[in-house]
Amino acid sequence: MLLLVLHPITLLEILVHELAHLKYMNHSNDYWSFVGSILPDYGQRKEWLRINGPTLTLE
């Protein structure tokens, strides 16, 4: 289980991600382009989660 509480995510990232879904109800290229217009380094943030996400547990 991915535990976002263990991710060094900011409230800004969560808000941008969810608000982007008001415009794009998916994770299409248009969606990520929109996110990138607000968070230009979203690719680095997304890559961190891809690499570290599987290790986030409460065990």
Rosetta blueprint (number, residue, H / E / L):
1 M L
2 L L
3 L L
4 L H
5 V H
6 L H
7 H L
8 P L
9 I L
10 T L
11 L H
12 L H
13 E H
14 I H
15 L H
16 V H
17 H H
18 E H
19 L H
20 A H
21 H H
22 L H
23 K H
24 Y L
25 M L
26 N L
27 H L
28 S L
29 N H
30 D H
31 Y H
32 W H
33 S H
34 F H
35 V H
36 G H
37 S H
38 I H
39 L L
40 P L
41 D L
42 Y H
43 G H
44 Q H
45 R H
46 K H
47 E H
48 W H
49 L H
50 R H
51 I H
52 N H
53 G H
54 P H
55 T H
56 L L
57 T L
58 L L
59 E L
